[in-house]
C-alpha cells in the first residue's frame, strides 16, 4: 500500500509546476495589463504551455486567478482525527487545518500575488470566498463525526443540535486559521522566513492557544 504522506513523484511534481506556472502567468499579466486585456493565449505563452494544456488545468482565466481552495487530508489523517480521544477537538484540529492551509499557501510568492489581484477585483474575491465554503462544509462534517464518536452517538443518529455545534467549532477554527494565516503572510521580516518559530504551523498553534485563553477566561 502506498504511503499517502509520501513525497510526490516526478509526474506529480511536473503537474504542480505547470499549474503554478499558469497561475503566476495569469496573475502577473493581470497586474501588467488588467483583467479584461488578458487572454488565455497570452497566459499560455507566458507560462510556456499550449492553450490546450491551459484548459486541462483551468476552465477559464478567472478560475486560474481564484486558484485552489484549501483541502482536508484524506484517509489515515482523517481517520486518526475522528478516532482521537486523548485531546480536545480544537487541539486535534490544528494538525488538520495546518495541512489544509500549507497545501494551499505554501507558495508564499503566489499567495501574495493572488491577494494583490483579488483585492483589485471584488468579483473574483467573491468567487474565492465561495470556493472556501465547500471546505467549511467538509470540515463541519468531519468535526461532527468526531463529536459523535466522542459522545457515543451513531452516525445515523446525529441530530441538528450536534451538527450545529460542529458547525460552530468549524467556524471558530477557520477564523483562528485566518488569523494565523494573516500574521504569517503579512510578516515581511526576511529573517523570519527560515525561522520555524515564525512558520505558519507555529503561528497556528499560537493562535489556537490564544483562542483557548480567550474562551476560558472568566467574563467580568
C-alpha positions as CSV (number, residue, x, y, z in Angstrom):
1,X,0.0,0.0,0.0
2,X,1.4,3.4,-0.9
3,X,2.1,6.0,1.8
4,X,-0.4,8.9,1.5
5,X,2.2,11.2,3.1
6,X,5.0,10.3,0.7
7,X,6.6,13.0,-1.4
8,X,5.0,13.4,-4.8
9,X,6.7,11.6,-7.8
10,X,8.2,13.2,-10.8
11,X,4.9,13.3,-12.8
12,X,3.1,14.9,-9.9
13,X,5.8,17.5,-9.4
14,X,5.7,18.4,-13.1
15,X,1.9,18.7,-12.9
16,X,2.2,21.0,-9.9
17,X,4.9,23.1,-11.5
18,X,2.7,23.6,-14.6
19,X,-0.3,24.5,-12.5
20,X,1.8,27.1,-10.7
21,X,3.3,28.5,-13.9
22,X,-0.1,29.1,-15.3
23,X,-1.3,30.8,-12.1
24,X,1.7,33.0,-11.8
25,X,1.4,33.9,-15.5
26,X,-2.2,35.0,-15.3
27,X,-1.7,37.0,-12.1
28,X,1.4,38.7,-13.5
29,X,-0.3,39.6,-16.7
30,X,-3.4,41.0,-14.9
31,X,-1.1,43.2,-12.8
32,X,0.6,44.4,-16.0
33,X,-2.3,44.8,-18.4
34,X,-5.6,44.5,-16.4
35,X,-8.0,41.6,-16.2
36,X,-10.0,42.4,-19.4
37,X,-7.0,42.7,-21.6
38,X,-5.5,39.3,-20.6
39,X,-6.3,36.3,-22.9
40,X,-5.7,32.6,-22.5
41,X,-3.3,32.8,-25.4
42,X,-1.3,35.4,-23.5
43,X,-1.2,33.3,-20.4
44,X,-0.2,30.2,-22.3
45,X,2.7,32.0,-23.9
46,X,3.9,33.4,-20.6
47,X,3.6,30.0,-18.9
48,X,5.2,28.3,-21.9
49,X,2.3,25.9,-22.4
50,X,-0.3,25.4,-25.1
51,X,-3.8,26.8,-24.8
52,X,-5.0,23.1,-24.7
53,X,-2.8,22.5,-21.7
54,X,-4.1,25.6,-20.1
55,X,-7.7,24.3,-20.4
56,X,-6.5,20.9,-19.0
57,X,-5.8,22.7,-15.7
58,X,-8.4,25.6,-15.6
59,X,-11.7,26.2,-17.4
60,X,-11.0,29.9,-17.6
61,X,-8.5,32.7,-16.8
62,X,-10.8,33.7,-13.9
63,X,-10.6,30.2,-12.3
64,X,-6.8,30.3,-12.6
65,X,-6.8,33.6,-10.7
66,X,-9.1,32.2,-8.0
67,X,-6.9,29.1,-7.6
68,X,-7.4,26.1,-5.4
69,X,-9.2,26.2,-2.1
70,X,-7.8,24.6,1.0
71,X,-8.5,20.9,1.3
72,X,-8.5,18.4,4.2
73,X,-6.2,15.4,4.0
74,X,-7.7,12.1,3.1
75,X,-7.5,8.6,4.5
76,X,-5.4,7.9,7.6
77,X,-5.1,11.5,8.8
78,X,-8.9,12.0,8.9
79,X,-9.4,8.5,10.5
80,X,-6.9,9.5,13.2
81,X,-8.7,12.7,13.9
82,X,-12.1,11.1,14.2
83,X,-10.8,8.3,16.4
84,X,-8.6,10.5,18.7
85,X,-9.8,10.7,22.3
86,X,-6.8,12.0,24.3
87,X,-7.2,15.7,23.5
88,X,-10.0,18.3,22.8
89,X,-11.4,18.6,19.3
90,X,-9.9,22.1,18.8
91,X,-6.4,20.8,19.7
92,X,-6.8,18.0,17.2
93,X,-7.9,20.4,14.5
94,X,-4.5,22.1,14.5
95,X,-3.0,19.2,12.6
96,X,-5.8,19.0,10.0
97,X,-6.0,22.7,9.4
98,X,-2.2,23.1,9.2
99,X,-2.2,20.5,6.4
100,X,-5.1,22.3,4.7
101,X,-3.5,25.7,4.8
102,X,0.0,24.6,4.0
103,X,-1.2,22.7,1.0
104,X,-2.9,25.8,-0.4
105,X,-0.5,28.5,0.7
106,X,3.0,27.0,1.0
107,X,4.0,29.1,-2.1
108,X,4.3,32.5,-0.4
109,X,5.1,34.3,-3.6
110,X,1.9,33.0,-5.3
111,X,-0.2,33.8,-2.3
112,X,1.0,37.4,-2.1
113,X,0.5,37.9,-5.9
114,X,-3.0,36.4,-5.8
115,X,-4.1,38.5,-2.9
116,X,-2.9,41.7,-4.7
117,X,-5.1,40.8,-7.7
118,X,-8.1,39.7,-5.7
119,X,-8.1,42.9,-3.7
120,X,-8.4,44.8,-7.0
121,X,-11.3,42.6,-8.3
122,X,-14.1,42.0,-5.8
123,X,-16.0,39.7,-8.1
124,X,-13.1,37.3,-8.2
125,X,-12.6,37.7,-4.5
126,X,-16.2,36.7,-4.0
127,X,-15.5,33.5,-6.1
128,X,-12.5,32.7,-3.9
129,X,-14.6,33.1,-0.8
130,X,-17.4,30.9,-2.2
131,X,-14.9,28.2,-3.0
132,X,-13.9,28.0,0.7
133,X,-17.5,27.2,1.7
134,X,-17.0,23.7,0.3
135,X,-14.1,23.4,2.7
136,X,-16.2,24.7,5.5
137,X,-18.9,22.2,4.8
138,X,-16.4,19.3,4.6
139,X,-14.8,20.4,7.9
140,X,-18.1,20.6,9.6
141,X,-18.9,17.0,8.5
142,X,-15.6,15.7,9.8
143,X,-16.0,17.5,13.2
144,X,-19.5,16.2,13.5
145,X,-18.1,12.6,13.0
146,X,-15.5,13.3,15.7
147,X,-18.0,14.7,18.2
148,X,-20.5,11.9,17.5
149,X,-17.7,9.4,18.3
150,X,-16.8,11.2,21.4
151,X,-20.3,11.2,22.6
152,X,-21.1,7.7,21.6
153,X,-23.7,8.8,19.0
154,X,-24.2,6.5,16.0
155,X,-23.7,8.1,12.6
156,X,-27.4,7.7,11.7
157,X,-28.4,9.3,15.0
158,X,-26.6,12.6,14.5
159,X,-29.2,15.4,15.1
160,X,-29.4,19.1,14.3
161,X,-28.0,20.1,17.7
162,X,-24.8,18.2,17.2
163,X,-24.4,19.4,13.6
164,X,-24.9,23.0,14.9
165,X,-22.2,22.6,17.5
166,X,-19.9,21.0,14.9
167,X,-20.5,24.0,12.6
168,X,-19.7,26.4,15.4
169,X,-16.4,24.6,16.1
170,X,-15.6,24.7,12.4
171,X,-16.3,28.4,12.0
172,X,-14.2,29.3,15.1
173,X,-11.4,27.1,13.9
174,X,-11.4,28.6,10.4
175,X,-11.4,32.1,11.9
176,X,-8.4,31.2,14.0
177,X,-6.8,29.8,10.9
178,X,-7.3,33.0,9.0
179,X,-5.8,35.0,11.9
180,X,-2.6,32.8,11.8
181,X,-2.5,33.0,8.0
182,X,-2.7,36.8,8.0
183,X,0.0,37.0,10.7
184,X,2.2,34.7,8.6
185,X,1.7,36.3,5.2
186,X,1.9,39.9,6.4
187,X,5.3,39.4,8.1
188,X,7.8,41.0,5.8
189,X,10.8,40.3,8.1
190,X,13.1,38.2,5.8
191,X,14.8,36.7,8.9
192,X,11.5,35.1,9.9
193,X,11.1,33.3,6.6
194,X,13.5,30.5,7.5
195,X,12.8,30.6,11.3
196,X,10.5,27.8,12.4
197,X,9.3,30.0,15.3
198,X,7.5,32.1,12.8
199,X,6.3,29.4,10.5
200,X,2.7,29.0,9.6
201,X,2.4,26.0,11.8
202,X,3.9,27.9,14.8
203,X,1.5,30.8,14.2
204,X,-1.5,28.5,14.0
205,X,-0.5,26.8,17.3
206,X,-0.1,30.2,18.9
207,X,-3.4,31.4,17.6
208,X,-5.2,28.3,19.0
209,X,-3.5,28.7,22.3
210,X,-4.7,32.3,22.5
211,X,-8.2,31.2,21.5
212,X,-8.2,28.8,24.3
213,X,-7.2,31.5,26.7
214,X,-10.0,33.8,25.5
215,X,-12.8,31.2,25.6
216,X,-11.8,30.0,29.1
217,X,-11.2,33.5,30.6
218,X,-13.8,34.5,33.1
219,X,-16.1,37.1,31.9
220,X,-16.1,40.1,34.2
